[in-house]
Amino acid sequence: MSHSAVKLIPLGGLDGIGKNMTVIEYEDDLIVIDAGLMFPDDSHPGVDLILPDYTYILENEDKLRGIIVTHGHEDHTGALPYLLKDLNKKVTIYSSKLTLGLIQGKLEEHRIKNQKVKEVQAGNHLSFGKITVDFFAQTHSIPANFGLFIRTPEGNILHSGDFKIDLTPVDGVTTDFESIMRFSKVGVDLMISDSTNAPRPGTTPSEKEVGKTLQAVISGAKQRVFVASFASHIHRLQQVCDAAVANGRKVAVTGRSMITNTKIARELGYLNIRDQDIIDAYDINSIPDDELLVLCTGSQGEPLSALARMANGEHKTLSIDSGDTVIISATPVPGNEKAVSQILNALAKIGADVWDKSRAMVHTSGHGSAEELKLLLSLVKPNYFMPIHGEAVHVRAHARLAESVGVDPNKIFISDNGDCLELKDGKVRWGDPVDSGIVYVDGLRIGDTDQVVLRDRRKLSEQGIITVIVTVKAATGKVLDVQFISRGVSNASTDRDSIDQAKERVEKTLAKAKHTHGNDDKAISRAVRESLSGYLWDKYHTRPMVIPVVMEV
């Protein structure tokens, strides 16, 4: 009897840092690994979030046996509420206690109730029809992070998850090399692995090295200390709290996600700080400046984050003053560099003593660098390899690393979102791709915003807008009046001679268009728009958005 091939389909995570989502499908069984989002940059004006296009999952939801989430970062969990609301059936989410706690907070925000979840631990073995999964511990910048060993009738797949090889992790949970070696002996036909730091040579420093720096900076601070970090970086939050307490400081927490995540992590036992050492932001006035540390959001320069509001004097309860110490304990995600720079400049103007990665090691990555990636490849010894989780430069660099440790270059697959690999009888080949892409969350609108809308928004923000209102006598076609209304266009409303010239050009264009196109309103409007756009380019070398309105009276 001939069996189908196992399909491995990345729906996200291969065109940028974020929105990780992978499908494993075999006959009537399908599992989804992670459901993440990506945050927009300056090229996505007005967009709040970017999701992977999971249409393929919706089309095959009758096969869906479960959603596995490797860890609790937004780029692996953020799309879950949207996916769950679009599914017509209840499906179980499988992950660690901490990750499920963070997910539950998201589901409550989206008013999703009675979600089916199942807690798993490293070492667990679960069956999803004919697909079975072993969970093993991987070190990352958040506790309870998993790699996956996936067994199918057609071959075995190892999914590294996000990882670094940290031999002195904050929580003492190291990468489970014993299980990795056991899986290698069983045989790994296909390995897929995190490529985020593949271009970076050497190894990634241990998280505990950051703890030493934080301790030194906080102990030397004379006034209040503000630390901005990712709210989901629980290991970092623990080290900040430890350094604060060791230096006789109380910890105040501000920023919605930071408050939520610290609360969940404390309740579940992943963040340890005594009740008397953590205070409400509204109670800070009773604490001397040299006895206070504020843990906040805003490490990515988000304009509405706690750090941004404090730097701009807009926070309800907290402000940053000259002489205060501010630690940016994170690296800007690609696209956020400008926003972070603006925050740094605002803090410098205040006179704050700012520490970021350029000044001291107040941050280290949670992803393995080149030597760690090579080590894992050498231990696993996969027959086939597909790098995932990264931009093209990261994926290509990871492919070169695989080749350097002996993986046959003909067995390395460089994929894009929607590409399909088929595993059959232990061999991997290209399958038929599926529809894929990205989905924009724009306020309450999901999926309606497209590239045309984004292009128009960018043009409006950069060049402005001119509306040309032309009044025409219906009986004769004679132009009675031409008016311009402009916003954000230099000289458009003050240069009288240019306005007169523009009116004359519009009138001539309209007369010619009426003769050529008759009563074709769209063609006439297009001719007016192109004519005025050409004039503005010739006169000012600017291309604002032009909206023609032709009215007959």
TATA-V591902 format. One record per pair of residues at least 12 apart in sequence whose C-alpha atoms are under 6 Angstrom apart, sorted by sequence separation. I is the first residue (numbers start at 1). J is the second residue. D is the distance in Angstrom with one decimal. If there is no record, write none. Layout:
[[I/J/D] [I/J/D]]
This chain:
[[10/22/4.2] [21/33/5.8] [38/50/5.0] [123/135/5.4] [135/147/6.0] [147/159/5.8] [420/432/5.9] [470/482/4.6] [9/22/5.7] [21/34/4.9] [37/50/5.7] [122/135/5.0] [123/136/5.6] [135/148/5.0] [147/160/4.7] [420/433/5.1] [469/482/5.7] [9/23/5.0] [21/35/4.9] [37/51/4.9] [122/136/4.6] [134/148/5.7] [147/161/4.8] [419/433/4.4] [469/483/5.1] [8/23/5.7] [20/35/6.0] [122/137/5.4] [134/149/5.0] [418/433/5.5] [468/483/5.7] [8/24/4.8] [20/36/4.9] [133/149/5.6] [418/434/5.0] [468/484/4.7] [7/24/5.7] [19/36/4.0] [133/150/4.6] [418/435/6.0] [467/484/5.7] [529/546/5.8] [7/25/5.0] [19/37/3.8] [132/150/5.7] [418/436/5.0] [467/485/5.1] [6/25/5.7] [18/37/5.8] [19/38/5.0] [132/151/5.2] [466/485/5.6] [529/548/6.0] [6/26/4.7] [18/38/4.6] [131/151/5.9] [466/486/4.3] [131/152/5.1] [465/486/5.7] [97/119/5.7] [465/487/5.4] [94/117/5.9] [96/119/5.2] [140/163/4.9] [464/487/5.7] [525/548/5.8] [92/116/4.7] [93/117/4.6] [94/118/5.0] [95/119/5.4] [96/120/5.2] [139/163/5.4] [140/164/5.7] [464/488/4.3] [66/91/5.8] [68/93/5.9] [92/117/5.0] [94/119/6.0] [95/120/5.4] [96/121/6.0] [138/163/5.8] [139/164/5.6] [464/489/5.2] [66/92/5.2] [67/93/4.8] [68/94/4.8] [69/95/5.3] [81/107/6.0] [252/278/5.9] [386/412/5.8] [72/99/4.5] [231/258/4.7] [250/277/5.0] [251/278/4.6] [252/279/5.0] [325/352/5.8] [327/354/5.9] [384/411/4.9] [385/412/4.9] [386/413/5.0] [71/99/5.7] [211/239/5.5] [215/243/5.0] [219/247/5.9] [250/278/5.7] [252/280/5.7] [322/350/5.5] [324/352/5.1] [325/353/4.7] [326/354/4.8] [327/355/4.7] [328/356/4.9] [384/412/5.9] [252/281/5.3] [299/328/5.8] [322/351/4.3] [323/352/5.1] [325/354/6.0] [327/356/6.0] [322/352/4.9] [157/188/5.9] [19/51/5.9] [156/188/5.3] [162/194/5.5] [300/332/5.6] [19/52/5.8] [30/63/5.3] [31/64/5.8] [156/189/5.3] [157/190/4.8] [158/191/4.7] [159/192/5.0] [160/193/4.9] [238/271/5.8] [329/362/5.3] [330/363/5.4] [29/63/5.0] [30/64/4.7] [31/65/5.7] [33/67/6.0] [34/68/5.9] [157/191/5.6] [159/193/6.0] [329/363/5.1] [28/63/5.3] [30/65/5.8] [31/66/5.3] [32/67/4.8] [33/68/4.8] [34/69/4.6] [139/174/5.7] [31/67/5.9] [33/69/5.9] [139/175/5.3] [311/347/5.9] [138/175/4.4] [36/74/5.9] [37/75/4.8] [137/175/5.4] [301/339/4.7] [36/75/4.0] [137/176/5.3] [301/340/4.3] [12/52/5.3] [36/76/3.6] [166/206/5.4] [300/340/5.7] [35/76/5.1] [36/77/4.6] [37/78/4.9] [253/294/5.8] [255/296/5.6] [34/76/5.0] [35/77/5.1] [36/78/4.6] [37/79/5.4] [249/291/4.1] [250/292/5.0] [251/293/4.9] [252/294/4.8] [253/295/4.9] [254/296/5.0] [255/297/5.3] [36/79/4.8] [249/292/4.9] [251/294/5.7] [253/296/5.9] [35/79/5.1] [35/80/5.5] [255/306/5.1] [19/75/5.0] [20/76/5.6] [18/75/4.7] [65/128/5.8] [224/289/4.8] [223/289/5.0] [224/290/5.5] [223/290/4.5] [226/293/5.8] [222/290/5.8] [224/292/5.4] [225/293/4.7] [226/294/4.7] [227/295/5.0] [228/296/4.9] [229/297/6.0] [224/293/6.0] [228/297/5.3] [228/298/5.8] [229/299/5.2] [228/299/5.0] [71/145/4.8] [70/145/5.8] [70/146/5.0] [474/552/5.0] [465/544/5.1] [467/546/5.8] [473/552/5.5] [474/553/5.5] [464/544/5.0] [465/545/4.6] [466/546/5.0] [467/547/4.7] [468/548/4.9] [469/549/4.8] [470/550/4.8] [471/551/4.9] [472/552/4.7] [473/553/5.1] [463/544/4.5] [465/546/6.0] [467/548/5.8] [471/552/5.9] [142/233/5.4] [141/233/5.8] [142/234/5.4] [142/235/5.8] [227/326/5.9] [29/129/5.9] [224/324/5.2] [225/325/4.7] [226/326/4.7] [227/327/4.7] [228/328/5.1] [229/329/5.1] [223/324/5.2] [225/326/5.8] [228/329/5.8] [229/330/5.7] [210/361/5.9] [210/362/5.3] [210/363/5.9] [204/368/5.7] [204/369/5.5] [203/369/4.9] [202/369/6.0] [202/370/5.8] [203/371/5.7] [200/369/5.4] [201/370/5.1] [202/371/5.3] [200/370/5.8] [198/369/5.6] [197/369/4.9] [198/370/5.0] [191/382/5.8] [190/382/5.8] [189/382/5.6] [192/385/6.0] [195/388/5.8] [188/382/5.0] [189/383/4.9] [190/384/4.6] [191/385/4.9] [192/386/4.8] [193/387/5.2] [194/388/5.5] [195/389/5.5] [196/390/5.1] [189/384/5.9] [190/385/5.5] [192/387/5.5] [193/388/5.6] [194/389/5.2] [195/390/5.6] [184/380/4.9] [198/394/5.5] [196/394/5.9] [199/397/5.5] [195/394/5.5] [198/397/5.6] [195/395/5.6] [198/398/5.1] [164/366/5.9] [164/367/4.7] [195/398/5.8] [163/367/5.2] [164/368/3.9] [163/368/6.0] [141/366/4.6] [140/366/4.9] [189/426/5.7] [154/424/4.9] [154/425/4.9] [155/426/4.8] [154/426/5.9] [41/335/5.2] [17/390/5.1] [16/390/5.3] [14/389/5.6] [16/391/4.4] [13/389/4.7] [14/390/5.5] [15/391/5.0] [14/391/5.9] [53/436/5.4] [53/437/5.1] [53/438/5.0] [52/438/4.7] [53/439/5.7] [51/438/5.7] [52/439/5.9] [51/439/5.0] [50/439/5.8] [50/440/4.8] [49/441/5.0] [48/441/5.6] [48/442/5.4] [47/442/4.8] [14/416/5.6] [14/417/5.7] [12/417/5.5] [11/417/4.9] [10/417/5.3] [11/418/5.3] [10/418/5.9] [9/419/6.0] [9/420/4.7] [8/420/5.7] [8/421/5.2] [7/421/5.7] [7/422/4.7] [6/422/5.4] [5/422/5.6] [6/423/4.9] [5/423/5.4] [5/424/4.8]]
